């Protein structure tokens, strides 16, 4: 590529296998070497290029699979490029495509599945806790008058056997919660 600082002729465009174009630095003169598809696919000179292209295509598919496995709200495009770069290094290092995919998946995606499982377990535990709280206690229909009388009989027997020298309806029965609260006796 040649740069002509002060061109004598105002050349622009293509002349045989030479291209001229203007830039702020001057007139640029570049020789064309057109590569055809047929030459790139068959010529032994491009064997390394074809090998690298295949490796890059495989790395791109691996990076895409890992990127799509992440949650949508977490994805950022730089991650895709990073995954492709890591996959390319692994493929160059001799790993197979499946091994590289599994390695990247374990490193980056498996964490999100574990977090999702933990979150689901927590939600299930909360749901169970709420259902236990919401469940009604078994209804016990007690006839309070009979209940209080039976308790009163029980405590009358207890008072008779005790060393207290007070009548049965005294402060003792009221302090236990039999009947409505009353002002304590002096």
Rosetta constraint file for C-alpha pairs under 8 A:
AtomPair CA 1 CA 28 HARMONIC 7.00 0.50
AtomPair CA 1 CA 29 HARMONIC 5.69 0.50
AtomPair CA 1 CA 30 HARMONIC 4.62 0.50
AtomPair CA 1 CA 31 HARMONIC 6.88 0.50
AtomPair CA 2 CA 28 HARMONIC 5.80 0.50
AtomPair CA 2 CA 29 HARMONIC 5.01 0.50
AtomPair CA 2 CA 30 HARMONIC 6.48 0.50
AtomPair CA 3 CA 25 HARMONIC 7.86 0.50
AtomPair CA 3 CA 26 HARMONIC 6.30 0.50
AtomPair CA 3 CA 27 HARMONIC 5.66 0.50
AtomPair CA 3 CA 28 HARMONIC 4.65 0.50
AtomPair CA 3 CA 29 HARMONIC 6.23 0.50
AtomPair CA 4 CA 26 HARMONIC 5.71 0.50
AtomPair CA 4 CA 27 HARMONIC 4.95 0.50
AtomPair CA 4 CA 28 HARMONIC 6.28 0.50
AtomPair CA 4 CA 29 HARMONIC 7.55 0.50
AtomPair CA 5 CA 25 HARMONIC 6.81 0.50
AtomPair CA 5 CA 26 HARMONIC 4.68 0.50
AtomPair CA 5 CA 27 HARMONIC 6.39 0.50
AtomPair CA 6 CA 26 HARMONIC 6.85 0.50
AtomPair CA 6 CA 27 HARMONIC 7.74 0.50
AtomPair CA 7 CA 26 HARMONIC 7.76 0.50
AtomPair CA 7 CA 27 HARMONIC 6.72 0.50
AtomPair CA 11 CA 20 HARMONIC 6.32 0.50
AtomPair CA 11 CA 21 HARMONIC 7.57 0.50
AtomPair CA 12 CA 19 HARMONIC 7.58 0.50
AtomPair CA 12 CA 20 HARMONIC 4.93 0.50
AtomPair CA 12 CA 21 HARMONIC 5.28 0.50
AtomPair CA 12 CA 22 HARMONIC 7.30 0.50
AtomPair CA 13 CA 19 HARMONIC 5.69 0.50
AtomPair CA 13 CA 20 HARMONIC 5.20 0.50
AtomPair CA 13 CA 21 HARMONIC 6.37 0.50
AtomPair CA 14 CA 18 HARMONIC 5.84 0.50
AtomPair CA 14 CA 19 HARMONIC 4.37 0.50
AtomPair CA 14 CA 20 HARMONIC 6.28 0.50
AtomPair CA 15 CA 19 HARMONIC 6.17 0.50
AtomPair CA 17 CA 31 HARMONIC 5.75 0.50
AtomPair CA 17 CA 32 HARMONIC 4.98 0.50
AtomPair CA 17 CA 33 HARMONIC 7.29 0.50
AtomPair CA 18 CA 29 HARMONIC 6.84 0.50
AtomPair CA 18 CA 30 HARMONIC 5.67 0.50
AtomPair CA 18 CA 31 HARMONIC 4.46 0.50
AtomPair CA 18 CA 32 HARMONIC 5.70 0.50
AtomPair CA 19 CA 29 HARMONIC 5.77 0.50
AtomPair CA 19 CA 30 HARMONIC 5.21 0.50
AtomPair CA 19 CA 31 HARMONIC 6.24 0.50
AtomPair CA 19 CA 32 HARMONIC 6.90 0.50
AtomPair CA 20 CA 27 HARMONIC 6.81 0.50
AtomPair CA 20 CA 28 HARMONIC 5.57 0.50
AtomPair CA 20 CA 29 HARMONIC 4.71 0.50
AtomPair CA 20 CA 30 HARMONIC 6.53 0.50
AtomPair CA 21 CA 27 HARMONIC 5.85 0.50
AtomPair CA 21 CA 28 HARMONIC 5.34 0.50
AtomPair CA 21 CA 29 HARMONIC 6.88 0.50
AtomPair CA 22 CA 26 HARMONIC 5.99 0.50
AtomPair CA 22 CA 27 HARMONIC 4.60 0.50
AtomPair CA 22 CA 28 HARMONIC 5.99 0.50
AtomPair CA 23 CA 27 HARMONIC 6.19 0.50
AtomPair CA 23 CA 28 HARMONIC 7.01 0.50
AtomPair CA 35 CA 39 HARMONIC 6.53 0.50
AtomPair CA 35 CA 40 HARMONIC 6.88 0.50
AtomPair CA 36 CA 40 HARMONIC 6.40 0.50
AtomPair CA 37 CA 41 HARMONIC 6.17 0.50
AtomPair CA 38 CA 42 HARMONIC 6.09 0.50
AtomPair CA 38 CA 43 HARMONIC 7.95 0.50
AtomPair CA 39 CA 43 HARMONIC 5.15 0.50
AtomPair CA 40 CA 46 HARMONIC 5.73 0.50
AtomPair CA 40 CA 50 HARMONIC 7.80 0.50
AtomPair CA 41 CA 46 HARMONIC 7.47 0.50
AtomPair CA 41 CA 50 HARMONIC 7.48 0.50
AtomPair CA 42 CA 46 HARMONIC 7.73 0.50
AtomPair CA 43 CA 47 HARMONIC 7.13 0.50
AtomPair CA 46 CA 50 HARMONIC 6.20 0.50
AtomPair CA 47 CA 51 HARMONIC 6.26 0.50
AtomPair CA 48 CA 52 HARMONIC 6.20 0.50
AtomPair CA 49 CA 53 HARMONIC 6.07 0.50
AtomPair CA 50 CA 54 HARMONIC 6.22 0.50
AtomPair CA 51 CA 55 HARMONIC 6.31 0.50
AtomPair CA 52 CA 56 HARMONIC 6.07 0.50
AtomPair CA 53 CA 57 HARMONIC 6.14 0.50
AtomPair CA 54 CA 58 HARMONIC 6.29 0.50
AtomPair CA 55 CA 59 HARMONIC 6.18 0.50
AtomPair CA 55 CA 88 HARMONIC 6.93 0.50
AtomPair CA 55 CA 91 HARMONIC 7.04 0.50
AtomPair CA 55 CA 92 HARMONIC 7.96 0.50
AtomPair CA 56 CA 60 HARMONIC 6.02 0.50
AtomPair CA 56 CA 88 HARMONIC 6.42 0.50
AtomPair CA 57 CA 61 HARMONIC 6.41 0.50
AtomPair CA 58 CA 62 HARMONIC 6.33 0.50
AtomPair CA 58 CA 97 HARMONIC 7.04 0.50
AtomPair CA 59 CA 63 HARMONIC 6.06 0.50
AtomPair CA 59 CA 84 HARMONIC 5.30 0.50
AtomPair CA 59 CA 85 HARMONIC 7.50 0.50
AtomPair CA 59 CA 87 HARMONIC 5.12 0.50
AtomPair CA 59 CA 88 HARMONIC 5.17 0.50
AtomPair CA 59 CA 91 HARMONIC 7.48 0.50
AtomPair CA 59 CA 97 HARMONIC 7.73 0.50
AtomPair CA 60 CA 64 HARMONIC 6.06 0.50
AtomPair CA 60 CA 84 HARMONIC 5.28 0.50
AtomPair CA 60 CA 87 HARMONIC 7.91 0.50
AtomPair CA 61 CA 65 HARMONIC 6.21 0.50
AtomPair CA 62 CA 66 HARMONIC 6.34 0.50
AtomPair CA 62 CA 83 HARMONIC 7.77 0.50
AtomPair CA 62 CA 84 HARMONIC 6.92 0.50
AtomPair CA 62 CA 87 HARMONIC 6.78 0.50
AtomPair CA 62 CA 97 HARMONIC 7.43 0.50
AtomPair CA 62 CA 100 HARMONIC 7.68 0.50
AtomPair CA 62 CA 101 HARMONIC 5.75 0.50
AtomPair CA 63 CA 67 HARMONIC 6.01 0.50
AtomPair CA 63 CA 80 HARMONIC 5.86 0.50
AtomPair CA 63 CA 81 HARMONIC 7.43 0.50
AtomPair CA 63 CA 82 HARMONIC 7.96 0.50
AtomPair CA 63 CA 83 HARMONIC 4.71 0.50
AtomPair CA 63 CA 84 HARMONIC 4.51 0.50
AtomPair CA 63 CA 87 HARMONIC 6.74 0.50
AtomPair CA 63 CA 101 HARMONIC 7.99 0.50
AtomPair CA 64 CA 68 HARMONIC 6.04 0.50
AtomPair CA 64 CA 80 HARMONIC 6.51 0.50
AtomPair CA 64 CA 83 HARMONIC 7.90 0.50
AtomPair CA 64 CA 84 HARMONIC 7.65 0.50
AtomPair CA 65 CA 69 HARMONIC 6.27 0.50
AtomPair CA 66 CA 70 HARMONIC 6.85 0.50
AtomPair CA 66 CA 80 HARMONIC 7.99 0.50
AtomPair CA 66 CA 83 HARMONIC 7.32 0.50
AtomPair CA 66 CA 101 HARMONIC 7.40 0.50
AtomPair CA 66 CA 104 HARMONIC 6.97 0.50
AtomPair CA 66 CA 105 HARMONIC 6.06 0.50
AtomPair CA 66 CA 108 HARMONIC 7.81 0.50
AtomPair CA 66 CA 109 HARMONIC 7.02 0.50
AtomPair CA 67 CA 75 HARMONIC 7.10 0.50
AtomPair CA 67 CA 79 HARMONIC 7.09 0.50
AtomPair CA 67 CA 80 HARMONIC 5.63 0.50
AtomPair CA 67 CA 83 HARMONIC 7.48 0.50
AtomPair CA 68 CA 72 HARMONIC 7.87 0.50
AtomPair CA 69 CA 109 HARMONIC 6.51 0.50
AtomPair CA 70 CA 74 HARMONIC 6.89 0.50
AtomPair CA 70 CA 75 HARMONIC 6.39 0.50
AtomPair CA 70 CA 109 HARMONIC 5.95 0.50
AtomPair CA 70 CA 112 HARMONIC 7.31 0.50
AtomPair CA 71 CA 75 HARMONIC 6.47 0.50
AtomPair CA 71 CA 112 HARMONIC 7.73 0.50
AtomPair CA 75 CA 79 HARMONIC 7.08 0.50
AtomPair CA 76 CA 80 HARMONIC 7.39 0.50
AtomPair CA 77 CA 81 HARMONIC 6.86 0.50
AtomPair CA 78 CA 82 HARMONIC 6.24 0.50
AtomPair CA 79 CA 83 HARMONIC 6.09 0.50
AtomPair CA 80 CA 84 HARMONIC 6.23 0.50
AtomPair CA 81 CA 85 HARMONIC 6.18 0.50
AtomPair CA 82 CA 86 HARMONIC 6.18 0.50
AtomPair CA 83 CA 87 HARMONIC 6.04 0.50
AtomPair CA 83 CA 104 HARMONIC 7.56 0.50
AtomPair CA 84 CA 88 HARMONIC 6.06 0.50
AtomPair CA 85 CA 89 HARMONIC 6.35 0.50
AtomPair CA 86 CA 90 HARMONIC 6.27 0.50
AtomPair CA 87 CA 91 HARMONIC 6.13 0.50
AtomPair CA 87 CA 100 HARMONIC 6.00 0.50
AtomPair CA 87 CA 101 HARMONIC 7.52 0.50
AtomPair CA 87 CA 104 HARMONIC 7.67 0.50
AtomPair CA 88 CA 92 HARMONIC 6.13 0.50
AtomPair CA 89 CA 93 HARMONIC 6.08 0.50
AtomPair CA 90 CA 94 HARMONIC 6.59 0.50
AtomPair CA 90 CA 95 HARMONIC 5.65 0.50
AtomPair CA 90 CA 100 HARMONIC 6.12 0.50
AtomPair CA 91 CA 95 HARMONIC 5.03 0.50
AtomPair CA 91 CA 96 HARMONIC 6.27 0.50
AtomPair CA 91 CA 97 HARMONIC 6.80 0.50
AtomPair CA 91 CA 100 HARMONIC 7.06 0.50
AtomPair CA 95 CA 99 HARMONIC 6.05 0.50
AtomPair CA 95 CA 100 HARMONIC 6.24 0.50
AtomPair CA 96 CA 100 HARMONIC 6.28 0.50
AtomPair CA 97 CA 101 HARMONIC 6.15 0.50
AtomPair CA 98 CA 102 HARMONIC 6.17 0.50
AtomPair CA 99 CA 103 HARMONIC 6.10 0.50
AtomPair CA 100 CA 104 HARMONIC 6.18 0.50
AtomPair CA 101 CA 105 HARMONIC 5.96 0.50
AtomPair CA 102 CA 106 HARMONIC 6.05 0.50
AtomPair CA 103 CA 107 HARMONIC 6.19 0.50
AtomPair CA 104 CA 108 HARMONIC 6.01 0.50
AtomPair CA 104 CA 109 HARMONIC 7.62 0.50
AtomPair CA 105 CA 109 HARMONIC 5.02 0.50
AtomPair CA 105 CA 110 HARMONIC 6.18 0.50
AtomPair CA 106 CA 110 HARMONIC 5.07 0.50
AtomPair CA 106 CA 111 HARMONIC 7.58 0.50
AtomPair CA 107 CA 111 HARMONIC 7.49 0.50
AtomPair CA 108 CA 112 HARMONIC 7.81 0.50
AtomPair CA 109 CA 113 HARMONIC 6.85 0.50
AtomPair CA 110 CA 114 HARMONIC 6.28 0.50
AtomPair CA 111 CA 115 HARMONIC 6.19 0.50
AtomPair CA 112 CA 116 HARMONIC 6.06 0.50
AtomPair CA 113 CA 117 HARMONIC 6.19 0.50
AtomPair CA 114 CA 118 HARMONIC 6.22 0.50
AtomPair CA 115 CA 119 HARMONIC 6.08 0.50
AtomPair CA 116 CA 120 HARMONIC 6.10 0.50
AtomPair CA 117 CA 121 HARMONIC 6.17 0.50
AtomPair CA 118 CA 122 HARMONIC 6.18 0.50
AtomPair CA 119 CA 123 HARMONIC 6.17 0.50
AtomPair CA 120 CA 124 HARMONIC 6.13 0.50
AtomPair CA 121 CA 125 HARMONIC 6.15 0.50
AtomPair CA 122 CA 126 HARMONIC 6.13 0.50
AtomPair CA 123 CA 127 HARMONIC 6.02 0.50
AtomPair CA 124 CA 128 HARMONIC 6.11 0.50
AtomPair CA 125 CA 129 HARMONIC 6.06 0.50
AtomPair CA 126 CA 130 HARMONIC 6.07 0.50
AtomPair CA 127 CA 131 HARMONIC 6.15 0.50
AtomPair CA 128 CA 132 HARMONIC 6.20 0.50
AtomPair CA 129 CA 133 HARMONIC 6.26 0.50
AtomPair CA 130 CA 134 HARMONIC 5.98 0.50
AtomPair CA 131 CA 135 HARMONIC 6.01 0.50
AtomPair CA 142 CA 147 HARMONIC 7.05 0.50
AtomPair CA 143 CA 147 HARMONIC 6.14 0.50
AtomPair CA 144 CA 148 HARMONIC 5.89 0.50
AtomPair CA 145 CA 149 HARMONIC 6.18 0.50
AtomPair CA 146 CA 150 HARMONIC 6.13 0.50
AtomPair CA 147 CA 151 HARMONIC 6.24 0.50
AtomPair CA 148 CA 152 HARMONIC 5.90 0.50
AtomPair CA 148 CA 178 HARMONIC 6.48 0.50
AtomPair CA 148 CA 179 HARMONIC 7.45 0.50
AtomPair CA 149 CA 153 HARMONIC 6.13 0.50
AtomPair CA 150 CA 154 HARMONIC 6.26 0.50
AtomPair CA 151 CA 155 HARMONIC 6.15 0.50
AtomPair CA 151 CA 178 HARMONIC 7.82 0.50
AtomPair CA 152 CA 156 HARMONIC 5.95 0.50
AtomPair CA 152 CA 173 HARMONIC 7.63 0.50
AtomPair CA 152 CA 178 HARMONIC 7.27 0.50
AtomPair CA 153 CA 157 HARMONIC 6.30 0.50
AtomPair CA 154 CA 158 HARMONIC 6.39 0.50
AtomPair CA 155 CA 159 HARMONIC 6.00 0.50
AtomPair CA 155 CA 173 HARMONIC 7.12 0.50
AtomPair CA 156 CA 160 HARMONIC 6.18 0.50
AtomPair CA 156 CA 168 HARMONIC 5.73 0.50
AtomPair CA 157 CA 161 HARMONIC 6.38 0.50
AtomPair CA 158 CA 162 HARMONIC 6.17 0.50
AtomPair CA 159 CA 163 HARMONIC 7.74 0.50
AtomPair CA 159 CA 164 HARMONIC 6.85 0.50
AtomPair CA 159 CA 168 HARMONIC 6.56 0.50
AtomPair CA 160 CA 164 HARMONIC 7.86 0.50
AtomPair CA 160 CA 168 HARMONIC 7.76 0.50
AtomPair CA 166 CA 170 HARMONIC 6.59 0.50
AtomPair CA 168 CA 173 HARMONIC 7.40 0.50
AtomPair CA 169 CA 173 HARMONIC 6.07 0.50
AtomPair CA 169 CA 174 HARMONIC 7.61 0.50
AtomPair CA 170 CA 174 HARMONIC 6.84 0.50
AtomPair CA 171 CA 175 HARMONIC 6.00 0.50
AtomPair CA 171 CA 184 HARMONIC 6.66 0.50
AtomPair CA 171 CA 185 HARMONIC 6.90 0.50
AtomPair CA 172 CA 176 HARMONIC 6.50 0.50
AtomPair CA 173 CA 177 HARMONIC 6.92 0.50
AtomPair CA 173 CA 178 HARMONIC 5.97 0.50
AtomPair CA 174 CA 178 HARMONIC 5.39 0.50
AtomPair CA 174 CA 179 HARMONIC 6.94 0.50
AtomPair CA 174 CA 180 HARMONIC 7.87 0.50
AtomPair CA 174 CA 181 HARMONIC 6.72 0.50
AtomPair CA 174 CA 182 HARMONIC 7.21 0.50
AtomPair CA 177 CA 181 HARMONIC 7.34 0.50
